[in-house]
Structure formats: C-alpha cells, structure tokens
C-alpha cells in the first residue's frame, strides 16, 4: 500500500514517500525436535493372574496464546485379577487328566514406545519508508511433549502341576479259618 505524503508547496523542492508493508518472507519458527521412539519388548516368566486396564494419554500443544490437549491414544497398566466372586485370584486351578490339577497364571508381554506432540507458531509484522528506514517485529513459539506408552498382552501359561502320588495299598492277609472235622 502506498501513502503519498509529498510536500508540494513552492518553498520545498523535496519529494518523500512513505510505505507500509508486510514482509513477504517471514522467518519461521522451527518446530521442536522429538527423539525417535525405541520400542522395548519385555516378556516375563509365568506368574500370577493379571488384568489389563487402559488409560487415556493426552499430550499438550503449546501455542502462541493458549495451550490445547491432544488425544494420543491409550496406555496399559496391570492390576490383580479379580474373579467372579469379587476376590483376588492369584492362580487358576483346572483338573488334570489322570487326577490332580494344573495351576495356571499369566505370562506378561509389554511393548513400550515414546510418542510425542511437536509444533510451532509464528507471527510477524513490518513497515518502512522510501528513505530506507524500516523495521519489523514478531514472535514465535515451538513446543514438544513426549510420553512413554505401554501396550500389554497376557498369555495363559502353566505355573505348575499337582499330581497326587498313588499309594499302593496291600490288602491284609485273610485269616485262614479251619473248619472242624465232621
């Protein structure tokens, strides 16, 4: 936009032009960098029964003038297994073929990764005149937020087996009864 502020009086021989402009090229604010998320897998030995609970994960994006929550999925956590009667059950018992019982538990596989939110915002204005004086001002922000997220899988496994010993019982000898002679 051009504003003509020239002095056209007879006593002046100068012509000065003023210009207000918005620079076409504004240096951007680069987004904050996020580290690469390594996936870690951990598998436990067979142990007590567990229950997986999913909890929501939300990141925070920080803008120029406000913050906003960003839903990023769910993370898993473990709790003790509660049976149908409302009591905590450590192990499950199932009858074994041939007598006795099998004790069952859970083998836990956990997968952990890093997830994140990253972004940038920028605002700049400038102005100047034909005499070469100009200026600009601006502001920018970038943010990053990282969290660990865990996915858990449970697999039923055999903790142990109880088979009672078979005791061979010997029958006591039968007494010999002699019959009187007739």
Residue pairs with C-beta under 8 A, 6 or more apart in sequence:
1 19
1 20
1 21
2 17
2 19
3 17
3 18
3 19
3 20
4 17
5 16
5 17
5 18
6 15
6 16
6 17
7 14
7 15
7 16
16 129
16 130
16 131
17 129
17 130
18 129
18 130
19 127
19 128
19 129
19 130
20 127
20 128
21 126
21 127
21 128
21 134
22 125
22 126
23 124
23 126
23 136
26 122
26 124
26 138
27 122
27 124
27 138
28 120
28 122
28 140
29 120
29 121
29 122
29 140
29 141
29 142
30 120
30 142
31 118
31 119
31 120
31 142
31 144
32 118
32 119
32 120
32 142
32 143
32 144
33 118
33 144
34 116
34 118
34 144
34 146
35 114
35 116
35 146
36 114
37 113
37 114
37 115
37 116
37 146
38 113
38 114
39 111
39 112
39 113
40 110
40 111
40 112
40 113
41 109
41 110
41 111
42 109
42 110
42 112
43 107
43 108
43 109
43 110
44 107
44 108
44 109
44 110
45 107
46 105
46 106
46 107
46 157
46 158
46 159
47 105
47 106
47 107
47 108
47 159
48 80
48 81
48 90
48 91
48 105
48 106
49 80
49 81
49 89
49 90
49 91
49 92
49 104
49 105
49 106
50 78
50 79
50 80
50 81
50 106
50 108
50 154
51 78
51 79
51 80
51 81
51 82
52 76
52 77
52 78
52 152
52 154
53 76
53 77
53 78
53 79
54 74
54 75
54 76
55 74
55 75
55 76
55 77
56 71
56 73
56 74
57 71
57 72
57 73
57 74
57 75
57 115
57 147
57 149
58 69
58 70
58 71
58 72
59 69
59 70
59 72
59 115
59 116
59 117
59 145
59 147
60 67
60 68
60 69
60 70
60 117
60 143
60 145
61 67
61 68
61 69
61 70
61 117
61 119
61 143
61 145
62 141
62 143
63 119
63 121
63 141
64 121
64 123
64 139
64 140
64 141
70 117
72 115
72 117
72 147
72 149
73 115
73 149
74 149
75 147
75 148
75 149
75 150
75 151
76 110
76 150
76 151
76 152
77 150
77 152
78 108
78 152
80 88
81 88
81 89
81 106
82 88
82 89
83 89
90 105
91 103
91 104
91 105
91 159
92 103
92 104
92 105
92 156
93 101
93 102
93 103
93 104
94 101
94 102
94 104
95 101
95 102
96 102
96 161
96 162
96 163
98 163
99 163
99 164
100 161
100 162
100 163
100 164
101 161
101 162
102 158
102 160
102 161
102 162
103 158
103 159
103 160
103 161
103 162
104 156
104 157
104 158
104 159
105 156
105 157
105 159
106 154
106 155
106 156
106 157
107 154
107 155
107 156
107 157
108 152
108 153
108 154
109 152
109 153
109 154
109 155
110 150
110 151
110 152
111 150
111 151
111 152
111 153
112 148
112 149
112 150
112 151
113 148
113 149
114 146
114 147
114 148
114 149
115 146
115 147
115 149
116 144
116 145
116 146
116 147
117 143
117 144
117 145
118 142
118 143
118 144
118 145
119 142
119 143
120 140
120 141
120 142
120 143
121 140
121 141
121 142
122 138
122 139
122 140
123 138
123 139
123 140
124 136
124 137
124 138
124 139
124 140
125 136
125 137
125 138
126 134
126 135
126 136
126 137
127 134
127 135
127 136
128 134
128 135
